[in-house]
Amino acid sequence: MLKVSNLVVNYGQSEALHGISFAAERNEAVAIMGRNGMGKTTLFKSLMGVLPLKSGSVEVDGLEVGKDESFRRVAKGIAYVPQGRMIFPTLTVEENIHTGLENAKVKKVPDEIYALFPVLWDMRRRKGGNLSGGQQQQLAIARALVTDPKVLLLDEPTEGIQPSIIKDIAKALNEIRKIRQITIVVSEQVLSFAMDVADRLFVIEGGRLVHESARADTDEAHIKQFLSV
Ligand SMILES: Nc1ncnc2c1ncn2[C@@H]1O[C@H](COP(=O)(O)OP(=O)(O)OP(=O)(O)O)[C@@H](O)[C@H]1O
């Protein structure tokens, strides 16, 4: 469903990603683990078209999207939950979710979204800025999901979020996969969360993928070494 090949991304003269390749199937979740500054956000921004590729390709469901602008990638089935959530603080919860429905034929929030995140139903008339960090993260995921993506990208969704809500988010992501069979790519530093949601784990270091393992074969101590050095 998502196929990334030899992705190279530069900031000016300096190369930040040095040829990243991985694939994720329909109904598969993969985690990209790595410390701060290793290239996770750069990777997600380039998959979404926020940063241009120097070379390489990104395919969604067999279609090349690597040169498309972000809005075209959304139309082709990628949704992105950026680091820091980036919800609209002065819009209500409901209005925030509606921003994801701009190109939808039916401008109604599907019941399934509120079923996944009941707190958003309770808070639907509140301003986004008045929600807790965890609630804002759920809102950002809901907003991405209403675009009906084939591939959902989440950049460090647990950052700054309390453990009980982290569990709720993991549960919701697993539930979404059951309902919609989407592909999920999540970047993370919290290994327990990645082990809860991902079928395969990668480690990124210095703009390169340096490790890959299936969840069942994952040596957690080994991954922790990458995360703590
Ligand atoms: N706008 C920029 N201009 C130049 N270099 C940048 C820019 N943004 C990031 N970098 C560099 O690219 C590398 C990867 O950064 P990136 O933000 O992708 O890491 P990350 O793994 O997402 O970390 P974090 O979790 O802190 O965001 C780092 O060396 C960083 O200094």
The ligand as an SDF file (V2000), in Angstrom:
LIG
                    3D

 31 33  0  0  0  0  0  0  0  0999 V2000
   14.7140   23.1820    8.7810 N   0  0  0  0  0  0  0  0  0  0  0  0
   15.8680   22.5160    8.8940 C   0  0  0  0  0  0  0  0  0  0  0  0
   16.9880   22.9850    8.3460 N   0  0  0  0  0  0  0  0  0  0  0  0
   18.1640   22.3110    8.4460 C   0  0  0  0  0  0  0  0  0  0  0  0
   18.2950   21.1420    9.0790 N   0  0  0  0  0  0  0  0  0  0  0  0
   17.2030   20.6170    9.6490 C   0  0  0  0  0  0  0  0  0  0  0  0
   15.9260   21.2710    9.5860 C   0  0  0  0  0  0  0  0  0  0  0  0
   15.0270   20.4990   10.2440 N   0  0  0  0  0  0  0  0  0  0  0  0
   15.7070   19.4190   10.6950 C   0  0  0  0  0  0  0  0  0  0  0  0
   17.0120   19.4740   10.3330 N   0  0  0  0  0  0  0  0  0  0  0  0
   18.0420   18.4710   10.6210 C   0  0  0  0  0  0  0  0  0  0  0  0
   17.6580   17.2290   10.0470 O   0  0  0  0  0  0  0  0  0  0  0  0
   17.9650   16.1590   10.9510 C   0  0  0  0  0  0  0  0  0  0  0  0
   16.6970   15.3570   11.2480 C   0  0  0  0  0  0  0  0  0  0  0  0
   15.7600   16.1640   12.0030 O   0  0  0  0  0  0  0  0  0  0  0  0
   14.2690   15.7200   12.2760 P   0  0  0  0  0  0  0  0  0  0  0  0
   13.5250   16.8720   12.8350 O   0  0  0  0  0  0  0  0  0  0  0  0
   13.7150   15.0400   11.1020 O   0  0  0  0  0  0  0  0  0  0  0  0
   14.4840   14.6460   13.4340 O   0  0  0  0  0  0  0  0  0  0  0  0
   13.4300   13.8670   14.3230 P   0  0  0  0  0  0  0  0  0  0  0  0
   13.9370   12.4700   14.3880 O   0  0  0  0  0  0  0  0  0  0  0  0
   12.0640   14.0800   13.8250 O   0  0  0  0  0  0  0  0  0  0  0  0
   13.5970   14.5380   15.7150 O   0  0  0  0  0  0  0  0  0  0  0  0
   12.4970   15.3190   16.5690 P   0  0  0  0  0  0  0  0  0  0  0  0
   11.7170   14.2540   17.2350 O   0  0  0  0  0  0  0  0  0  0  0  0
   13.3530   16.1270   17.5000 O   0  0  0  0  0  0  0  0  0  0  0  0
   11.7120   16.1540   15.6150 O   0  0  0  0  0  0  0  0  0  0  0  0
   18.5950   16.7990   12.1680 C   0  0  0  0  0  0  0  0  0  0  0  0
   19.9810   16.7050   12.0270 O   0  0  0  0  0  0  0  0  0  0  0  0
   18.1510   18.2270   12.1160 C   0  0  0  0  0  0  0  0  0  0  0  0
   19.0980   19.0780   12.6950 O   0  0  0  0  0  0  0  0  0  0  0  0
  1  2  1  0
  2  3  1  0
  2  7  2  0
  3  4  2  0
  4  5  1  0
  5  6  2  0
  6  7  1  0
  6 10  1  0
  7  8  1  0
  8  9  2  0
  9 10  1  0
 10 11  1  0
 11 12  1  0
 11 30  1  0
 12 13  1  0
 13 14  1  0
 13 28  1  0
 14 15  1  0
 15 16  1  0
 16 17  2  0
 16 18  1  0
 16 19  1  0
 19 20  1  0
 20 21  2  0
 20 22  1  0
 20 23  1  0
 23 24  1  0
 24 25  2  0
 24 26  1  0
 24 27  1  0
 28 29  1  0
 28 30  1  0
 30 31  1  0
M  END
$$$$
